[in-house]
Amino acid sequence: MSTELLLRERKSLIQERLRTEGRVLAADLARQFNVSEDTIRRDLREMAAAGLCERVYGGALPLAPDAGSLSERASLAPERKLALAQASIGFIGRGMTVFLDAGSTNLAIARAVAPTLSATIVTNTPLIAAALMEKPGLDVILIGGTLNRAVGAAVGARARRDAELLRPDLSILGACGADAEAGLTAFHFEDAEFKRLIAARSRSLLAAVTSDKLGTAAPYAVIGIEAVSTLVLEADAPEAHVAALAARGAKVVLAGDPRQ
């Protein structure tokens, strides 16, 4: 059997393990295939470059789902995002200053905020600002600058300068991927950089994450799970992910759970 055929079979088996187990470790794969860890690390680098996985320390995770533009993402699974939104809005208190980051679940949160709530909402996302403008109790601040169409928000140098003036009571971060070890991750470098800045300036952090993003990673790190005050997850989020995230110190809230 040729070396190239062996390589293809090995990568195919690695993909299958990622699909069934949600994570692979280089040391385990090296033992399974009777090759060196350096060989496995090279395989994982090549697979990551081909968009088949995301490298993390010691192994790899499935690549976070990328469903296109913000408008396109907003049309997907609206009932799931509404449940997350309804569980999240209780953390927005009267008189608070809240930063609402880019993301389709965060757009659902903006739409779910009560029109009578008296608070200040800051966002870098025009679609979110538009949803908030119809709520007379809110003061809405839109961070400006050049819009990143893929993100659906302003995340460049001008937006970062504006963000440096903020000290939110709560920031609700968008996340492309969420994993106990990899933390919150993003697909775009400037978006990740902007999220890190906002997180560093916030008194507390919340992220509402759909189950398809759990145990996955995007290319750029945002923050570790231990820095997130509250994670709002779907009611049927896999127990293994819930336990792993809670073990990192985040408070995990399950949307629709009457015990919460």
Secondary structure, 3 states (H helix, E strand, C coil): CCHHHHHHHHHHHHHHHHHHHCCEEHHHHHHHHCCCHHHHHHHHHHHHHCCCCEEECCEEECECCCCCCHHHHHCCCHHHHHHHHHHHHHHCCCCCEEEECCCHHHHHHHHHCCCCCCEEEEECCHHHHHHHCCCCCEEEEECCCCEECCCCEECCHHHHHHHCCCCCCEEEECCCEEECCCEEEECCHHHHHHHHHHHHCCCCEEEEECHHHECCECCEEEECHHHCCEEEECCCCCHHHHHHHHHCCCEEEECCCCCC
